Amino acid sequence: MTFSDQLSRVIRTIPDFPKPGIQFKDITPILQDPALLRATADALAEPYRNRGIEKVVGIESRGF
């Protein structure tokens, strides 16, 4: 199973939440699987490796 397949398997789509027409993607199952969380973080970081980046800012607005 590819990494993309793993993500597709665990990410839930909740239709019409919080309002009609919105397709909410629930990523909390990724947080419950340490290996998948690590693989996800690595995949997100890969394009930026070896670019001299020293700081990363994470802005979260879940529920906003």
C-alpha positions as CSV (number, residue, x, y, z in Angstrom):
1,M,0.0,0.0,0.0
2,T,1.4,3.4,-1.0
3,F,1.6,6.3,1.5
4,S,-1.2,8.1,-0.5
5,D,-3.4,5.0,-0.1
6,Q,-2.7,4.9,3.6
7,L,-3.8,8.5,4.0
8,S,-6.9,8.0,1.9
9,R,-7.8,5.0,4.0
10,V,-7.7,6.9,7.4
11,I,-8.8,10.4,6.5
12,R,-12.6,10.6,6.9
13,T,-14.8,12.9,4.8
14,I,-17.7,14.4,6.6
15,P,-20.1,15.8,4.1
16,D,-22.0,19.1,4.7
17,F,-20.0,20.0,7.8
18,P,-20.1,22.5,9.3
19,K,-22.6,23.7,6.6
20,P,-24.0,22.4,3.4
21,G,-21.5,22.1,0.5
22,I,-18.4,21.8,2.8
23,Q,-16.5,18.5,2.7
24,F,-14.7,18.4,6.1
25,K,-11.6,16.2,6.1
26,D,-11.0,14.6,9.6
27,I,-7.3,14.0,10.0
28,T,-7.4,12.9,13.6
29,P,-6.9,9.2,12.8
30,I,-3.4,10.3,11.5
31,L,-2.6,11.6,15.0
32,Q,-3.6,8.3,16.5
33,D,-1.0,6.3,14.5
34,P,2.5,7.3,15.5
35,A,4.1,5.7,12.4
36,L,1.7,7.3,10.0
37,L,2.0,10.7,11.8
38,R,5.8,10.5,11.3
39,A,5.5,9.5,7.7
40,T,3.1,12.4,7.1
41,A,5.4,14.9,8.8
42,D,8.4,13.5,6.7
43,A,6.4,13.8,3.5
44,L,5.4,17.4,4.3
45,A,9.0,18.3,5.1
46,E,10.7,16.6,2.2
47,P,10.4,19.3,-0.4
48,Y,12.1,21.8,2.0
49,R,15.0,19.7,3.2
50,N,18.5,21.1,2.5
51,R,17.1,24.6,1.8
52,G,18.6,26.3,4.9
53,I,15.3,26.7,6.6
54,E,15.9,27.4,10.3
55,K,12.4,28.0,11.7
56,V,8.9,26.8,10.9
57,V,5.7,28.5,12.2
58,G,2.6,26.3,12.7
59,I,-0.7,28.2,12.7
60,E,-3.7,26.3,13.8
61,S,-7.3,27.4,13.5
62,R,-9.3,24.2,13.9
63,G,-12.9,25.1,14.5
64,F,-12.5,28.7,13.4
